Structure formats: structure tokens, C-alpha cells
Amino acid sequence: KPSPKSVLDIGCDCGILTCFYAMHFSDADVLGLDVNDAAVRNAEELATQLGLKNVRFRRADVSEAGDLGGTNTMFDLITITCVLNEALGFPIIDIDTGVAFREDGAPVAEMWSGHLAPVSKLLSPQGILVGAERTSDLHSTAWWAGELAAAGLAVSWPQSAILKHKRMDEQGGVSEAECPVLVSRMGAQAEVSLDEVARLYEG
């Protein structure tokens, strides 16, 4: 069981997961960041209602590279849950070449990695980053792993997993969905292999 002494939750929204981390890791100092002032206020109110003394919240905009609300502490655990896709968008990926393009056809350069690099520098030497994003297939997940690598983060495939969940559409219909959860650490990573990603999906 990991026992982080410091936890950073990026894109914490109203603080539900952040407060869960604070309860689960009761000896850790937990910080939640979000771009929305109202969300930060709601998160602070939730922490107060739960009587949590080891969690605090701050405004920051991950879509602006390097904006981490003035945070310069090192963290044993950094979490980022369904934030990058929403804040930065997702490219179109040519499945034959693996090359990523924007909707206007322009090649993508550091679409996520430029924002992940400042985050990676906040990891303690043995720290881990746990990220969950709504990538939909092998190629998009491989691209995401490549962006982590470009930010100096190596994915630990044995520790990563596929989270199966229910998703509701705009009409109220419910369907099965999958969300990759990638665990990474500071370090160099070999070129991302589709075979590794495929094994992740195969469980």
C-alpha cells in the first residue's frame, strides 16, 4: 500500500476525489488545484463539512503551461483525472503512421507534454503520477503515453490499468465505457509500443 506524505490533485473540480485522498491518506498533506474559482470554494466547503484538516485548495490553470498556482512543493503522488482532454483537447491520430494532427490539419507539437513537463518537476524522486483520461482506443492511449514520455515520465505498464465504467449520453442513455489509468514515474521511456498498450486493454 503506498503511503504518500504529499498529494497533488490537478483539476480537482469540487474536491470530491481530493477529499477522498485526504481521508485515505490521513497522514499526507493534500493540495487540490482547479481553474474554476467556484469549484475551489465548493471544494473548501466540502473539506470543512468533512472536518478535514490535511487538505487545501488553490486556483490554477493547467491549460497555461507552467501555471500551477505558485506551487513549488515536491509531491509523492500527483493525480490528474480527465483534465487534459477537457482543458487542452485531443488530436486526430492517423492510425497508419501514429502522427497526431489538430482539427485544422496542422501537426501537433507538445499538445499535452508541454503542460505535463512542469507537473513532472513537482514529483519527488520516488513519486508517481496517476492519470486517467478518456482515450478511446490503442492509438490514442499510445499517443498519451508518448506525451508523458516527452515530459520526462515513463509509464509503468504493469501498474497501469483499464477502468471500466458506465457512461451517460445527452439523451440519458447508459453505455459501457473504458478509461485507461496510466501510472508513470520520472525517467526515460523507450518508444511506446502498441503491443504494450494492447496488453493493457487485454488485462
Phi, psi and omega in degrees: 000124179291146179230071180294145176264347179213135184228134175240124178248110183267128184076050190285347182054230185275009169088011183297308180293321181300316179293326175298316178299319181296324178287318184288319178253073189293341179267000183263153169270125187242133179235130176248135179241140175206152182283338188267119181300319181296321178297318179298317178297318179296321179295318178297321179294319179298316180298321178295315180298326180274355179070029183274128181254352186253019180227142175218166185226152183209151178275135175201155183240102183293340180289346173257108186308130178091350180274097178239033175064028180078009182288130176224013177284153174270140184238142177281332181220126174239130179241144177214108191246111176051047182250313187299316180299316182288320185279325189245347183084173183228140184280170169269131186246126175285112187290342179280324184251341184078003180283138181258140180230152170281170181300332179276003178092354180285139178299148180269134175228119176054041182299317176250325188297328179295335178267335179281333183302312178296328178293316183299330181289349179268357179283136173292165184307324179254013185287161177232150173249127178247117182237139175233123179226155183275059173281145194255349183202180183302315186292320180290324177292321177296321178297317179299316178299324177294323177293323175298316180298319180295337178268006179088020182243130180257126180287134172266095185298321179297332181270346181279165185203169173254123178267118178266134183208174177263143179233135179255131179271180184295337179270001179091002178286148182245135180221161177285144179216160178233142180226111178295139175243110183258130177256127182223160179226163174298136178149163180283143180235136175295167180307134183294129181258134176297333178296320178297317180295320180298319179296327177299315181289331180284344177079000000 
